[in-house]
Amino acid sequence: MNRDIQGELIPRGDALRLIGSLDNLKTAFLDAAEQWQLLDETGDVPAEPSYTELLQHAVDAQDLSRDVVRLAADVARSPHSTNRAGRAVLGHLATAATMSSHAAPHFAETAETSLSLPHVVSPVIRRRRANSMIIDHASARAYLRRTSESLGEAAKELHAHLDLHRFLPAPTQRAVPAPPSPTPSARHR
């Protein structure tokens, strides 16, 4: 096999493990974006939104973001990050890391605003703060969805790369020659 092509292949096992990690994270981000809600069943901000629950969104988003950043760092350190597929995956992971890092601050802003909402007497100011919460929370959820999309794109890259494996023979393991044994005269010197 041509050494250039062989150098471009990510071993199947490594690619499958990475796809599994990407799929798990993609699902976690998408689930969070769908499940973490601010509005009540009438479509309004609750009269007394739960600071604790909203702050937990920020905590969980931060944890998810940390997982993406760690995965990106692992891929960047791998020998596969220098080939075409590895660079493409790393590019999608970089986008995912950036997008995910923006979600937690927006959730935290939502939680912070929720603390003052019950104490506001002016309906205009209350509406303004409620709208601010809606925008921050929706923005955070959008960042989670964009992160999920980027992780999905990275997995697609690896699936396409695995398709390449079908058309190329598996790399052969080269036997590493044993070091030359010293000649008898060299051992006795």
Salt bridges, closest charged atoms under 4 A:
ASP14 OD1 - ARG17 NH2 2.46
ASP14 OD2 - HIS80 NE2 2.89
ASP63 OD1 - ARG66 NH1 3.22
ASP67 OD1 - ARG66 NH2 3.40
ASP74 OD1 - ARG77 NH2 2.65
ASP136 OD1 - HIS106 ND1 3.51
GLU153 OE2 - LYS156 NZ 3.25
GLU157 OE1 - ARG84 NH1 3.54
GLU157 OE2 - HIS92 NE2 3.89
ASP163 OD1 - ARG166 NH2 3.85
